[in-house]
């Protein structure tokens, strides 16, 4: 598709190449040692021969190796000098340009869009929107833009800056920042409250001081919410991937939790026991693309705090068979059972692309844990063990690419 493209007049906005998250994360996922790559990039940085794209790759490698502080420090320095980067594209002659608008945050704070477009024929550029630098004028040439910054605190400035420019944006822009901001946990439960067939526990932002009171004063939790009582789920505000997540059963456990954490703000929500009749917990990830839900993954575990990597899916053929069944029968099974709740939730959230982590409550309702635009939707699992995954993930990737192309061509969108 040919499109009218904006010119890039400012030479400082040259688009620099990166290895990017999809390739580096796959190396880590497959068990590769990232230390040699880190050493190579550090040497180039010290020799002053590294370009900014290599600096951002070093930031990512450092975070994957557990040195978040160093990684974010490198990212901060690099982004002060350059903000526009190109990710690998499957085609040498891409016919379509996507501009992703990111924030300066940790590796979990922006949509990992590279996984979604890795094998497409689209050129993917990422523009980091930072407080210290104004948006380029004119903008880099693109056919369609999408906000990939999250609702987290350190993305707020980027969302505000994009939102202020939105009325004059020269191309279609997906996932508008005002809607992304509604995904924060304490806002989401208010947004989705009252949907028939859907359960979402109220979530509140609570200071360390108030939680400390709950550890020493009877009934202090009811000051946060009138129907609150132990057990509760506590996590640091802004944390990702379960960092600091804990079920707290009584005041003494709250005191122990606070002793082990240094943060000042926490999310607190009621605990819902969603164990199935067999005593196992089942957690689902559903991806919404242009209003349509797709099965992304399912994890089965003996513990309530499930992540795919701690559920033992790799080691259990029966669990994988259950996940395969979930994927293959989604439209006639899970998706059909919860069709009305999923559709209403999509309408209220209103984003073009987002994910939902959920379960089925004991009363049969759809139990929502979180919705966000930054969950990793990938195709890294070994196909010999998970042969059913690649076709399903490719279905999602194709739907995402098709949505971008439709939105970039208003005439085609109207016909569709």
Secondary structure, 3 states (H helix, E strand, C coil): CCCCCCCCCCHHHCCEECCCHHHHHHHHHCCCCCHHHHHHHHHHHHCCCCCHHHHHHHHHHHHHCCCHHHHHHHHHHHHCCCCEEEECCCCCCCCEEEEEEEECCCCCCECCHHHHHCCCCEEEEEEEECCCCCCCCCCCCCCEEEECECCCHHHHHHHHHHHHHHHHCCCEEECCHHHHHHHCHHHHHHHHCCCCCEECCCEEEEEHHHHHHHCCCCCCHHHHCCCCCCCEEEEECCCCCCCCCEEECCHHHHHHHHHHCCCCEEEEEECCCCCCCCCCEEEEEEEEECCEEEEEEEEEECCCCCCHHHCCCCCCHHHHHHHHHHHHCCCCCHHHHCHHHHHHHHHHHCCCEEEEEEEECCCCCEEEEEEECCCCCCCCCCCCCCHHHHHHHHHHHHHHHHHHHHHHCHHHHHHC
